Amino acid sequence: MRAEDIIIKPILTEKGYDGIESKKYIFQVAKGVNKTQIKLAVETLFGVQVASVNTSNVRGKLKRMGRNEGMTSSYKKAIVQLTEKSKPIDYFNSLS
């Protein structure tokens, strides 16, 4: 599996913005990947050194619009901590 297929998109929330200063970034990743694959994908895509990866599966929520009910999509989330001597990811620095 290619690195572009593993990292789907960054998750930009208030909690995610708080971690940017301490080099902690949150990504939505493919469901079938493990922590080692996520680490290698982030290192190859952004050219940084990863210290640790934490993952969690996020279940979809029930949403209603009038009478209609539906579920949002479930996804896998990865919290990536970079090493202290690693450079920050440029994409997130332009946001903060």
The first five atom37 places (N, CA, C, CB, O) and aatype in JSON, in Angstrom:
{
  "aatype": [12, 1, 0, 6, 3, 9, 9, 9, 11, 14, 9, 10, 16, 6, 11, 7, 18, 3, 7, 9, 6, 15, 11, 11, 18, 9, 13, 5, 19, 0, 11, 7, 19, 2, 11, 16, 5, 9, 11, 10, 0, 19, 6, 16, 10, 13, 7, 19, 5, 19, 0, 15, 19, 2, 16, 15, 2, 19, 1, 7, 11, 10, 11, 1, 12, 7, 1, 2, 6, 7, 12, 16, 15, 15, 18, 11, 11, 0, 9, 19, 5, 10, 16, 6, 11, 15, 11, 14, 9, 3, 18, 13, 2, 15, 10, 15],
  "atom_mask": [
    [1, 1, 1, 1, 1],
    [1, 1, 1, 1, 1],
    [1, 1, 1, 1, 1],
    [1, 1, 1, 1, 1],
    [1, 1, 1, 1, 1],
    [1, 1, 1, 1, 1],
    [1, 1, 1, 1, 1],
    [1, 1, 1, 1, 1],
    [1, 1, 1, 1, 1],
    [1, 1, 1, 1, 1],
    [1, 1, 1, 1, 1],
    [1, 1, 1, 1, 1],
    [1, 1, 1, 1, 1],
    [1, 1, 1, 1, 1],
    [1, 1, 1, 1, 1],
    [1, 1, 1, 0, 1],
    [1, 1, 1, 1, 1],
    [1, 1, 1, 1, 1],
    [1, 1, 1, 0, 1],
    [1, 1, 1, 1, 1],
    [1, 1, 1, 1, 1],
    [1, 1, 1, 1, 1],
    [1, 1, 1, 1, 1],
    [1, 1, 1, 1, 1],
    [1, 1, 1, 1, 1],
    [1, 1, 1, 1, 1],
    [1, 1, 1, 1, 1],
    [1, 1, 1, 1, 1],
    [1, 1, 1, 1, 1],
    [1, 1, 1, 1, 1],
    [1, 1, 1, 1, 1],
    [1, 1, 1, 0, 1],
    [1, 1, 1, 1, 1],
    [1, 1, 1, 1, 1],
    [1, 1, 1, 1, 1],
    [1, 1, 1, 1, 1],
    [1, 1, 1, 1, 1],
    [1, 1, 1, 1, 1],
    [1, 1, 1, 1, 1],
    [1, 1, 1, 1, 1],
    [1, 1, 1, 1, 1],
    [1, 1, 1, 1, 1],
    [1, 1, 1, 1, 1],
    [1, 1, 1, 1, 1],
    [1, 1, 1, 1, 1],
    [1, 1, 1, 1, 1],
    [1, 1, 1, 0, 1],
    [1, 1, 1, 1, 1],
    [1, 1, 1, 1, 1],
    [1, 1, 1, 1, 1],
    [1, 1, 1, 1, 1],
    [1, 1, 1, 1, 1],
    [1, 1, 1, 1, 1],
    [1, 1, 1, 1, 1],
    [1, 1, 1, 1, 1],
    [1, 1, 1, 1, 1],
    [1, 1, 1, 1, 1],
    [1, 1, 1, 1, 1],
    [1, 1, 1, 1, 1],
    [1, 1, 1, 0, 1],
    [1, 1, 1, 1, 1],
    [1, 1, 1, 1, 1],
    [1, 1, 1, 1, 1],
    [1, 1, 1, 1, 1],
    [1, 1, 1, 1, 1],
    [1, 1, 1, 0, 1],
    [1, 1, 1, 1, 1],
    [1, 1, 1, 1, 1],
    [1, 1, 1, 1, 1],
    [1, 1, 1, 0, 1],
    [1, 1, 1, 1, 1],
    [1, 1, 1, 1, 1],
    [1, 1, 1, 1, 1],
    [1, 1, 1, 1, 1],
    [1, 1, 1, 1, 1],
    [1, 1, 1, 1, 1],
    [1, 1, 1, 1, 1],
    [1, 1, 1, 1, 1],
    [1, 1, 1, 1, 1],
    [1, 1, 1, 1, 1],
    [1, 1, 1, 1, 1],
    [1, 1, 1, 1, 1],
    [1, 1, 1, 1, 1],
    [1, 1, 1, 1, 1],
    [1, 1, 1, 1, 1],
    [1, 1, 1, 1, 1],
    [1, 1, 1, 1, 1],
    [1, 1, 1, 1, 1],
    [1, 1, 1, 1, 1],
    [1, 1, 1, 1, 1],
    [1, 1, 1, 1, 1],
    [1, 1, 1, 1, 1],
    [1, 1, 1, 1, 1],
    [1, 1, 1, 1, 1],
    [1, 1, 1, 1, 1],
    [1, 1, 1, 1, 1]
  ],
  "atom_positions": [
    [[0.84, -1.18, 0.0], [0.0, 0.0, 0.0], [0.89, 1.25, 0.0], [-0.96, 0.0, 1.23], [1.87, 1.31, 0.74]],
    [[0.56, 2.22, -0.82], [1.34, 3.45, -0.93], [1.05, 4.37, 0.24], [1.04, 4.16, -2.26], [0.0, 4.26, 0.88]],
    [[1.97, 5.28, 0.51], [1.81, 6.23, 1.62], [0.61, 7.14, 1.38], [3.09, 7.06, 1.8], [-0.07, 7.54, 2.32]],
    [[0.36, 7.48, 0.13], [-0.78, 8.36, -0.19], [-2.11, 7.67, 0.09], [-0.72, 8.8, -1.65], [-3.11, 8.34, 0.35]],
    [[-2.13, 6.34, 0.03], [-3.36, 5.6, 0.3], [-3.59, 5.42, 1.8], [-3.32, 4.25, -0.37], [-4.72, 5.2, 2.22]],
    [[-2.54, 5.51, 2.61], [-2.66, 5.31, 4.05], [-3.18, 6.57, 4.73], [-1.31, 4.89, 4.66], [-4.15, 6.52, 5.49]],
    [[-2.54, 7.72, 4.47], [-2.95, 8.99, 5.06], [-4.04, 9.59, 4.18], [-1.74, 9.98, 5.21], [-3.77, 9.97, 3.04]],
    [[-5.27, 9.68, 4.69], [-6.38, 10.17, 3.89], [-6.46, 11.69, 3.95], [-7.7, 9.55, 4.36], [-6.47, 12.35, 2.92]],
    [[-6.52, 12.26, 5.18], [-6.59, 13.71, 5.32], [-6.27, 14.09, 6.76], [-7.99, 14.25, 4.92], [-6.39, 13.26, 7.66]],
    [[-5.85, 15.35, 6.99], [-5.63, 15.8, 8.36], [-6.98, 16.11, 9.02], [-4.71, 17.04, 8.4], [-7.94, 16.48, 8.35]],
    [[-7.03, 15.96, 10.33], [-8.23, 16.3, 11.09], [-7.95, 17.62, 11.79], [-8.62, 15.17, 12.12], [-7.09, 17.68, 12.67]],
    [[-8.66, 18.67, 11.42], [-8.42, 20.01, 11.93], [-9.54, 20.39, 12.89], [-8.32, 21.03, 10.77], [-10.59, 20.89, 12.48]],
    [[-9.3, 20.16, 14.17], [-10.25, 20.51, 15.22], [-9.53, 21.39, 16.24], [-10.84, 19.24, 15.9], [-8.33, 21.63, 16.12]],
    [[-10.26, 21.87, 17.25], [-9.64, 22.69, 18.28], [-8.58, 21.91, 19.03], [-10.69, 23.21, 19.26], [-7.5, 22.43, 19.31]],
    [[-8.87, 20.66, 19.35], [-7.91, 19.82, 20.04], [-6.7, 19.56, 19.15], [-8.56, 18.5, 20.47], [-5.57, 19.48, 19.64]],
    [[-6.92, 19.42, 17.86], [-5.82, 19.22, 16.92], [-4.92, 20.44, 16.81], [0.0, 0.0, 0.0], [-3.7, 20.31, 16.7]],
    [[-5.53, 21.64, 16.83], [-4.73, 22.86, 16.77], [-3.87, 23.04, 18.02], [-5.63, 24.07, 16.6], [-2.76, 23.56, 17.93]],
    [[-4.35, 22.6, 19.17], [-3.58, 22.71, 20.41], [-2.31, 21.86, 20.37], [-4.44, 22.3, 21.61], [-1.32, 22.22, 21.0]],
    [[-2.33, 20.75, 19.66], [-1.18, 19.86, 19.6], [-0.12, 20.26, 18.61], [0.0, 0.0, 0.0], [0.98, 19.7, 18.63]],
    [[-0.4, 21.22, 17.73], [0.55, 21.6, 16.69], [1.84, 22.16, 17.3], [-0.07, 22.63, 15.75], [2.92, 21.88, 16.79]],
    [[1.73, 22.94, 18.37], [2.92, 23.53, 18.99], [3.84, 22.47, 19.58], [2.51, 24.52, 20.08], [5.06, 22.64, 19.58]],
    [[3.28, 21.37, 20.08], [4.09, 20.29, 20.65], [4.38, 19.19, 19.63], [3.39, 19.69, 21.88], [4.74, 18.08, 20.0]],
    [[4.22, 19.5, 18.34], [4.48, 18.58, 17.22], [3.64, 17.31, 17.3], [5.96, 18.22, 17.18], [4.15, 16.21, 17.08]],
    [[2.37, 17.47, 17.62], [1.42, 16.36, 17.66], [0.35, 16.64, 16.61], [0.79, 16.17, 19.11], [-0.33, 17.66, 16.67]],
    [[0.2, 15.72, 15.65], [-0.7, 15.94, 14.53], [-1.7, 14.8, 14.44], [0.1, 16.06, 13.21], [-1.39, 13.66, 14.79]],
    [[-2.92, 15.11, 13.96], [-4.0, 14.13, 13.87], [-4.38, 13.95, 12.41], [-5.24, 14.58, 14.71], [-4.58, 14.91, 11.67]],
    [[-4.46, 12.68, 12.0], [-4.8, 12.34, 10.62], [-5.92, 11.3, 10.6], [-3.57, 11.81, 9.86], [-6.04, 10.48, 11.5]],
    [[-6.74, 11.35, 9.54], [-7.64, 10.25, 9.24], [-6.86, 9.29, 8.36], [-8.98, 10.75, 8.55], [-6.27, 9.7, 7.36]],
    [[-6.86, 8.0, 8.73], [-6.08, 7.01, 8.01], [-6.99, 5.89, 7.51], [-4.96, 6.44, 8.91], [-8.14, 5.79, 7.93]],
    [[-6.47, 5.06, 6.62], [-7.21, 3.91, 6.11], [-7.48, 2.93, 7.26], [-6.43, 3.21, 4.95], [-6.68, 2.82, 8.18]],
    [[-8.59, 2.23, 7.19], [-9.01, 1.38, 8.3], [-8.13, 0.17, 8.54], [-10.39, 0.92, 8.08], [-7.98, -0.24, 9.69]],
    [[-7.54, -0.41, 7.51], [-6.83, -1.66, 7.68], [-5.34, -1.54, 7.97], [0.0, 0.0, 0.0], [-4.63, -2.55, 7.9]],
    [[-4.84, -0.35, 8.3], [-3.4, -0.18, 8.49], [-3.04, -0.23, 9.97], [-2.93, 1.14, 7.87], [-3.87, 0.03, 10.84]],
    [[-1.76, -0.55, 10.24], [-1.3, -0.58, 11.63], [-0.39, 0.62, 11.9], [-0.55, -1.91, 11.93], [-0.14, 1.44, 11.02]],
    [[0.1, 0.7, 13.14], [0.88, 1.86, 13.56], [2.2, 1.98, 12.81], [1.15, 1.79, 15.03], [2.64, 3.09, 12.5]],
    [[2.84, 0.86, 12.51], [4.11, 0.89, 11.79], [3.92, 1.43, 10.38], [4.72, -0.51, 11.74], [4.74, 2.22, 9.91]],
    [[2.86, 1.03, 9.71], [2.58, 1.54, 8.37], [2.28, 3.03, 8.39], [1.4, 0.78, 7.74], [2.7, 3.77, 7.5]],
    [[1.56, 3.49, 9.42], [1.24, 4.92, 9.55], [2.53, 5.71, 9.77], [0.24, 5.16, 10.71], [2.72, 6.76, 9.17]],
    [[3.41, 5.2, 10.63], [4.68, 5.87, 10.9], [5.51, 6.02, 9.64], [5.48, 5.1, 11.95], [6.02, 7.11, 9.36]],
    [[5.65, 4.95, 8.86], [6.42, 5.01, 7.63], [5.79, 5.95, 6.61], [6.57, 3.61, 7.04], [6.5, 6.64, 5.88]],
    [[4.46, 5.97, 6.54], [3.77, 6.84, 5.58], [3.99, 8.31, 5.91], [2.27, 6.52, 5.55], [4.24, 9.12, 5.01]],
    [[3.9, 8.67, 7.19], [4.1, 10.07, 7.59], [5.56, 10.48, 7.35], [3.72, 10.28, 9.09], [5.82, 11.59, 6.9]],
    [[6.49, 9.59, 7.65], [7.91, 9.91, 7.44], [8.24, 10.11, 5.97], [8.78, 8.81, 8.03], [9.02, 10.99, 5.63]],
    [[7.65, 9.3, 5.08], [7.95, 9.45, 3.66], [7.22, 10.64, 3.04], [7.57, 8.17, 2.92], [7.79, 11.33, 2.19]],
    [[5.98, 10.89, 3.44], [5.22, 11.99, 2.84], [5.74, 13.36, 3.26], [3.76, 11.87, 3.2], [5.84, 14.27, 2.43]],
    [[6.08, 13.52, 4.54], [6.41, 14.84, 5.05], [7.89, 15.02, 5.38], [5.61, 15.11, 6.28], [8.31, 16.14, 5.68]],
    [[8.7, 13.96, 5.32], [10.12, 14.07, 5.59], [10.44, 14.42, 7.02], [0.0, 0.0, 0.0], [11.33, 15.24, 7.27]],
    [[9.75, 13.81, 7.98], [9.95, 14.08, 9.41], [10.29, 12.78, 10.12], [8.69, 14.72, 10.03], [10.25, 11.71, 9.52]],
    [[10.63, 12.87, 11.41], [10.91, 11.7, 12.23], [9.77, 11.54, 13.24], [12.28, 11.82, 12.96], [9.46, 12.48, 13.98]],
    [[9.15, 10.37, 13.27], [8.0, 10.1, 14.13], [8.47, 9.39, 15.39], [6.94, 9.26, 13.39], [9.21, 8.41, 15.32]],
    [[8.03, 9.9, 16.55], [8.38, 9.28, 17.82], [7.36, 8.21, 18.19], [8.46, 10.35, 18.93], [7.74, 7.1, 18.58]],
    [[6.06, 8.52, 18.07], [5.04, 7.54, 18.44], [3.76, 7.78, 17.64], [4.74, 7.61, 19.95], [3.53, 8.87, 17.11]],
    [[2.94, 6.73, 17.57], [1.65, 6.79, 16.87], [0.6, 6.15, 17.77], [1.71, 6.07, 15.48], [0.78, 5.03, 18.24]],
    [[-0.49, 6.87, 18.01], [-1.64, 6.32, 18.73], [-2.81, 6.31, 17.77], [-1.97, 7.15, 20.02], [-3.02, 7.26, 17.02]],
    [[-3.6, 5.21, 17.79], [-4.73, 5.1, 16.87], [-6.02, 4.85, 17.65], [-4.49, 3.97, 15.85], [-5.99, 4.34, 18.77]],
    [[-7.13, 5.22, 17.03], [-8.44, 4.91, 17.59], [-9.44, 4.82, 16.45], [-8.88, 5.97, 18.64], [-9.32, 5.51, 15.44]],
    [[-10.43, 3.97, 16.63], [-11.51, 3.83, 15.67], [-12.67, 4.71, 16.11], [-11.95, 2.35, 15.51], [-13.14, 4.59, 17.25]],
    [[-13.13, 5.58, 15.24], [-14.22, 6.5, 15.55], [-15.48, 5.98, 14.88], [-13.88, 7.96, 15.07], [-15.54, 5.81, 13.66]],
    [[-16.5, 5.72, 15.7], [-17.77, 5.21, 15.16], [-18.59, 6.35, 14.58], [-18.57, 4.48, 16.24], [-18.51, 7.49, 15.04]],
    [[-19.39, 6.04, 13.57], [-20.27, 7.03, 12.97], [-21.38, 7.42, 13.93], [0.0, 0.0, 0.0], [-21.8, 6.62, 14.77]],
    [[-21.87, 8.65, 13.8], [-22.91, 9.16, 14.69], [-24.24, 9.23, 13.95], [-22.54, 10.56, 15.25], [-24.29, 9.36, 12.73]],
    [[-25.31, 9.13, 14.7], [-26.65, 9.25, 14.14], [-26.96, 10.72, 13.89], [-27.7, 8.62, 15.09], [-26.83, 11.55, 14.79]],
    [[-27.36, 11.04, 12.67], [-27.72, 12.41, 12.29], [-29.15, 12.41, 11.77], [-26.74, 12.98, 11.23], [-29.57, 11.48, 11.09]],
    [[-29.88, 13.48, 12.09], [-31.26, 13.61, 11.62], [-31.45, 14.94, 10.92], [-32.25, 13.47, 12.78], [-30.92, 15.97, 11.34]],
    [[-32.21, 14.91, 9.84], [-32.66, 16.12, 9.17], [-34.15, 15.97, 8.96], [-31.89, 16.37, 7.81], [-34.59, 15.34, 8.0]],
    [[-34.91, 16.56, 9.86], [-36.36, 16.38, 9.8], [-36.74, 14.96, 10.14], [0.0, 0.0, 0.0], [-36.4, 14.47, 11.22]],
    [[-37.44, 14.3, 9.23], [-37.84, 12.91, 9.47], [-36.76, 11.92, 9.08], [-39.09, 12.61, 8.71], [-36.81, 10.76, 9.5]],
    [[-35.81, 12.34, 8.3], [-34.81, 11.42, 7.77], [-33.67, 11.21, 8.76], [-34.27, 11.93, 6.45], [-33.14, 12.16, 9.33]],
    [[-33.31, 9.95, 8.94], [-32.19, 9.61, 9.8], [-31.09, 8.98, 8.96], [-32.63, 8.67, 10.94], [-31.36, 8.32, 7.95]],
    [[-29.87, 9.18, 9.4], [-28.74, 8.56, 8.72], [-27.56, 8.51, 9.66], [0.0, 0.0, 0.0], [-27.58, 9.08, 10.75]],
    [[-26.51, 7.82, 9.21], [-25.3, 7.71, 10.01], [-24.15, 8.4, 9.28], [-24.96, 6.22, 10.3], [-24.06, 8.32, 8.05]],
    [[-23.27, 9.07, 10.04], [-22.05, 9.57, 9.45], [-21.08, 8.4, 9.3], [-21.44, 10.72, 10.31], [-21.28, 7.35, 9.92]],
    [[-20.06, 8.56, 8.51], [-19.12, 7.47, 8.26], [-18.23, 7.24, 9.47], [-18.27, 7.78, 7.02], [-17.85, 8.18, 10.16]],
    [[-17.9, 5.98, 9.71], [-16.9, 5.67, 10.73], [-15.53, 5.69, 10.07], [-17.19, 4.28, 11.4], [-15.4, 5.44, 8.87]],
    [[-14.49, 5.99, 10.87], [-13.14, 6.09, 10.32], [-12.12, 5.78, 11.4], [-12.9, 7.49, 9.74], [-12.47, 5.64, 12.57]],
    [[-10.87, 5.66, 10.99], [-9.76, 5.41, 11.9], [-8.94, 6.69, 12.01], [-8.88, 4.21, 11.42], [-8.63, 7.33, 11.0]],
    [[-8.58, 7.05, 13.25], [-7.86, 8.29, 13.52], [-6.48, 7.94, 14.07], [-8.64, 9.19, 14.51], [-6.35, 7.04, 14.9]],
    [[-5.45, 8.66, 13.62], [-4.09, 8.45, 14.11], [-3.55, 9.75, 14.66], [-3.17, 7.9, 12.99], [-3.61, 10.79, 14.0]],
    [[-3.02, 9.69, 15.89], [-2.37, 10.84, 16.52], [-0.87, 10.58, 16.45], [-2.86, 11.06, 18.01], [-0.36, 9.64, 17.06]],
    [[-0.16, 11.42, 15.71], [1.26, 11.21, 15.43], [2.07, 12.23, 16.21], [1.54, 11.32, 13.89], [1.86, 13.44, 16.08]],
    [[3.01, 11.75, 17.04], [3.92, 12.61, 17.79], [5.29, 12.56, 17.14], [4.01, 12.17, 19.28], [5.87, 11.49, 16.96]],
    [[5.83, 13.74, 16.78], [7.14, 13.81, 16.17], [8.22, 13.91, 17.25], [7.23, 15.01, 15.21], [7.93, 14.27, 18.39]],
    [[9.46, 13.58, 16.89], [10.58, 13.72, 17.82], [10.9, 15.21, 18.02], [11.83, 12.95, 17.3], [10.49, 16.05, 17.22]],
    [[11.63, 15.51, 19.09], [11.95, 16.91, 19.39], [12.86, 17.52, 18.33], [12.6, 17.01, 20.75], [12.72, 18.7, 18.01]],
    [[13.8, 16.74, 17.79], [14.73, 17.3, 16.81], [14.19, 17.27, 15.38], [16.03, 16.56, 16.87], [14.86, 17.73, 14.46]],
    [[13.0, 16.73, 15.19], [12.39, 16.69, 13.87], [11.82, 18.06, 13.51], [11.29, 15.62, 13.81], [11.38, 18.81, 14.38]],
    [[11.84, 18.37, 12.22], [11.23, 19.62, 11.78], [9.71, 19.48, 11.8], [11.73, 20.02, 10.35], [9.2, 18.37, 11.59]],
    [[8.97, 20.56, 12.03], [7.5, 20.47, 12.01], [6.98, 20.29, 10.59], [6.88, 21.72, 12.64], [7.69, 20.56, 9.62]],
    [[5.74, 19.84, 10.47], [5.11, 19.66, 9.16], [4.67, 21.03, 8.65], [3.89, 18.66, 9.23], [3.95, 21.74, 9.34]],
    [[5.1, 21.39, 7.44], [4.88, 22.73, 6.9], [3.4, 23.05, 6.73], [5.58, 22.87, 5.57], [2.99, 24.19, 6.95]],
    [[2.6, 22.08, 6.35], [1.16, 22.31, 6.11], [0.49, 22.84, 7.36], [0.48, 21.01, 5.66], [-0.32, 23.76, 7.27]],
    [[0.8, 22.28, 8.52], [0.16, 22.7, 9.76], [0.71, 24.02, 10.26], [0.33, 21.64, 10.82], [-0.02, 24.76, 10.94]],
    [[1.96, 24.36, 9.97], [2.53, 25.63, 10.41], [1.86, 26.81, 9.73], [4.03, 25.66, 10.14], [1.77, 27.89, 10.32]],
    [[1.4, 26.63, 8.5], [0.73, 27.73, 7.81], [-0.66, 27.99, 8.39], [0.64, 27.43, 6.32], [-1.24, 29.05, 8.15]],
    [[-1.21, 27.04, 9.14], [-2.55, 27.2, 9.72], [-2.52, 27.91, 11.06], [-3.21, 25.86, 9.89], [-3.44, 28.67, 11.37]],
    [[-1.48, 27.69, 11.85], [-1.48, 28.27, 13.2], [-0.95, 29.67, 13.23], [-0.66, 27.42, 14.14], [-0.88, 30.29, 14.29]]
  ]
}
